[in-house]
Amino acid sequence: MHYSFQGITIIALSLQQVKDSLYQPEALLKTLHLPQQELFISDFLVNIHEQHTIPNLTNHQSSIYYTKWLAVNAADGIVVADFILKNGLEKNGAVEIGYGVYPNFANKGYMTKCLAAFVQWAKEDEHIKKITAKTNKNNQASIRVLQKNNFIKVVASEEEFWWMLKVS
């Protein structure tokens, strides 16, 4: 699934594409017809995808709510960020997004555009009612991304803020 908005294309990966993103990124880029480039993935993210994303994709029919998504700069085909829906689609229509911009593209507005593209896609999805996110209180860049996309802070703990955006 590809969706484009404001110069960003978001791509929901298949199970095989998630595996390729972890172990054979060159094959993934070729499959997606993207230029060869280095895809950023930390050991922490590899662990998340091995422990959660891959099993969830294997066990759920509505895999679009459980997969890894790439965010691509439509002008040049460069992957600038990726994100997941942490718990899939909940019964109340909520999805919690977790996202990260690749280091070379930080503080350049890409993550704001990536989240805007996902919000637009979610507004067209009949099952998603709201998007939630959490940030560390010290992560000013992520806080700005959420604020620029009209998320409302709904809970504050000692360490984190929880955010929400109703989409339907």
FENZISUL-V782523 format. One record per helix or strand of 3 or more residues. SS is the DSSP state (h for helix, s for strand). FROM is the first residue (numbers start at 0). LEN is the number of residues. If there is no record, write none. Layout:
<<SS;FROM;LEN> <SS;FROM;LEN>>
//
This chain:
<<s;1;4> <s;7;5> <h;14;9> <h;24;7> <h;42;17> <h;62;3> <s;67;6> <s;77;8> <s;93;8> <h;102;3> <h;109;15> <s;129;7> <h;139;9> <s;151;5> <s;159;7>>
//
